[in-house]
């Protein structure tokens, strides 16, 4: 992994040093003796390389010196300035020389990237630990997502089942209510009919000359069941006392109350008697 950053920096450094030396020798060789131009070129490259080596030594020790870094960048800018000046004064291929004038600065930037990589580089053990932690986090996230999806699917199934069951119960209740309503309507029609009422009265009650008891509809509505203890603890009324109470309630208003009204007031008054005894008392009083 280290070679991926150091090799490009070394190659760029070598190219820029050779290019800088060649340009200085060619450019200054016409004005001064070529040994002098060679010394100038080697001085620029040598200073650039010396500061780079010192920076690398400090980096290996975990240290950093801003003055050395500034000197190194100064040599890089000087080399780039020489290349740019030569490109601007060249009579031929000025564009080509200007295009490669950035190589010294590029080499310096590559060494900067390599130094940053070294400061952030980790050992294989640390990298394996990081990969293990990341994989564990991904596994936990995947398990959590799967659990949430499963819980959502289960809840959806449960809600669907509850909704369907509720719909079935509602349909059954609707059919039952419709059947009860139809039966009640039939009973009401039979009760309202004169001939039908007489026939039902003759088979449901004793016929007394001059008295035709009215056939009452059965009670349809909510009822409150009484506890067995309350029925047992309440003192049972005798038939005579029951007849007296029923007759008083029935004749308390004019016209006389119906059986349903009498039974409701009998219960509301706190009296206790079975439905069979209460109907028998009603029949005896009416008769």
RODOFI-431788 format. One record per residue (C-alpha): x, y, z. Coordinates in steps of 0.001 Angstrom, whole numbers, padded with zeros to 6 digits, always signed. Layout:
# RODOFI-431788
XYZ ...
This chain:
# RODOFI-431788
+000000+000000+000000 +002881+002404+000725 +004247+002007-002814 +000991+003353-004262 +001840+006833-002997 +005632+006883-002800 +006395+005593-006298 +004453+008335-008147 +006125+010963-005941 +009631+009588-006648 +008974+009390-010407 +007581+012923-010544 +010549+014221-008516 +013087+012623-010844 +011355+013970-013974 +011063+017500-012562 +014742+017552-011430 +016001+016369-014824 +013732+018829-016616 +014794+021719-014385 +018495+020939-014839 +018127+020660-018612 +016197+023920-018877 +018716+025830-016720 +021662+024507-018730 +019999+025298-022087 +018640+028680-021035 +021636+030061-019111 +024228+028252-021257 +023910+030938-023884 +024666+033713-021406 +027180+032103-019056 +029543+029162-019386 +027716+025835-019246 +029535+024697-016031 +028061+027730-014270 +024614+026914-015643 +025057+023321-014521 +025971+024440-010997 +022885+026681-010888 +020649+023833-012022 +022183+021409-009545 +021820+024022-006812 +018104+024368-007445 +017580+020605-007612 +019924+019992-004678 +018127+022456-002436 +014790+021016-003431 +016010+017471-002744 +017756+018390+000539 +014672+020015+002039 +012582+017049+000865 +014951+014603+002560 +014878+016589+005792 +011083+016727+005707 +010962+012967+005238 +013290+012487+008212 +011101+014652+010426 +008006+012800+009235 +009607+009457+010128 +010187+010785+013649 +006602+012021+013894 +007666+015646+013797 +007057+018618+011549 +008874+021903+010889 +007070+024725+009137 +010331+026523+008229 +011693+023482+006400 +008369+023044+004624 +008373+026684+003549 +011960+026369+002193 +011009+023245+000268 +008021+024933-001332 +010228+027942-002140 +012638+025719-004091 +009664+024123-005880 +008240+027517-006813 +011718+028629-007980 +012056+025571-010230 +008571+026129-011637 +009374+029827-012186 +012529+028913-014148 +010489+026609-016369 +007801+029251-016914 +010405+031947-017732 +012122+029636-020203 +008771+028821-021840 +007913+032502-022207 +011292+033377-023749 +011583+030291-025966 +011259+030931-029665 +010005+027466-030492 +007584+025146-028663 +006739+027729-025997 +003437+026000-025308 +005058+022620-024727 +007580+024080-022268 +004824+025969-020489 +002768+022781-020220 +005477+020993-018211 +006317+023960-015992 +004020+022651-013232 +006005+019417-012702 +008106+020667-009713 +004982+021788-007864 +003217+018547-008775 +006101+016515-007349 +005930+018538-004131 +002175+017968-003912 +002639+014207-004375 +005077+014131-001455 +002501+016019+000594 -000115+013390-000248 +002320+010633+000711 +002995+012322+004054 -000720+012583+004764 -001129+008886+003923 +001649+007993+006345 +000032+010017+009153 -003263+008214+008664 -001929+004737+007871 -003037+001900+010161 -001559-001511+010853 -003170-004644+009375 -004375-005623+012849 -006185-002306+013277 -007656-002532+009793 -008935-006062+010506 -010480-004836+013762 -012188-001949+011968 -013505-004282+009270 -014799-006630+011972 -016600-003794+013740 -018134-002567+010499 -019245-006064+009550 -020772-006589+012985 -022658-003299+012677 -023928-004291+009232 -025041-007679+010576 -026900-006085+013487 -028586-003600+011166 -029654-006398+008805 -031044-008466+011692 -032924-005415+013030 -034418-004716+009600 -035467-008356+009224 -037040-008339+012700 -038974-005160+011951 -040219-006555+008642 -041311-009795+010335 -043115-007920+013123 -044822-005683+010575 -045968-008710+008560 -047241-010443+011714 -049130-007345+012818 -050643-006975+009370 -051781-010615+009418 -053268-010188+012899 -055134-007033+011940 -056470-008714+008814 -057713-011698+010833 -059331-009455+013462 -060982-007344+010784 -062356-010393+008974 -063628-011871+012252 -065294-008598+013140 -066915-008446+009716 -068258-011985+010140 -069658-011139+013583 -071278-008000+012187 -072888-009980+009356 -074218-012586+011792 -075612-009888+014064 -077230-008147+011107 -078891-011391+009954 -080033-012155+013509 -081478-008682+013953 -083239-008948+010604 -084709-012337+011572 -085872-011020+014971 -087363-007940+013356 -089222-010090+010856 -090496-012380+013619 -091576-009411+015726 -093376-007884+012766 -095180-011173+012197 -096235-011323+015867 -097392-007724+015786 -099457-008392+012668 -100980-011443+014296 -101716-009486+017469 -103312-006612+015540 -105577-008924+013541 -109019-009323+015153 -109650-012919+014149 -106061-013967+014740 -106078-012305+018155 -109206-014200+019181 -107731-017482+018035 -104527-016916+019911 -106439-015783+023007 -108570-018926+022956 -105518-021180+022970 -103409-019172+025366 -105939-018257+028081 -109212-019489+029590 -112201-017894+027860 -114662-016349+030269 -118098-015213+029055 -118005-011490+028498 -114266-011187+029090 -111686-011532+026321 -108195-010942+027692 -105840-009208+025324 -102939-011346+024097 -099693-009627+024913 -096498-009705+022870 -093443-011240+024529 -090955-008783+025961 -088110-008077+023527 -085306-005967+024898 -082453-005879+027383 -083065-007474+030717 -081135-007396+033961 -080769-010869+035485 -081160-011047+039234 -078735-012914+041396 -079877-016237+042778 -079232-015149+046376 -081472-012106+046050 -084302-014309+044758 -083800-016820+047502 -083457-014234+050264 -086574-012279+049187 -089738-013393+050935 -092067-015152+048463 -095504-013563+048128 -098538-015720+048494 -100963-016014+045609 -103539-013833+047440 -101009-011094+048172 -099696-011283+044637 -103238-010969+043241 -103881-007901+045392 -100661-006162+044289 -101259-006980+040607 -104855-005715+040774 -103783-002474+042503 -101111-001775+039896 -103384-002684+036960 -106261-000471+038137 -104021+002403+039274 -104783+004219+036009 -107749+004498+033661 -107946+002641+031363 -106399-000358+033096 -102760-001023+032420 -101606-003774+030082 -099655-006738+031360 -096331-005345+030151 -096883-001997+031883 -098079-003732+035056 -095071-006069+035072 -092657-003160+034609 -094210-001229+037519 -094349-004400+039645 -090592-004880+039219 -089876-001171+039703 -091768-001209+043005 -089299-003786+044322 -091651-006778+044324 -090314-010195+043374 -092158-012981+041611 -091416-015351+038799 -092769-014624+035340 -094983-017710+035504 -096607-016689+038849 -096977-013084+037712 -098814-014131+034528 -100993-016514+036534 -101912-013697+038943 -102669-011416+035993 -104984-014002+034493 -106775-014537+037790 -107262-010817+038343 -108436-010149+034782 -110736-013156+034828 
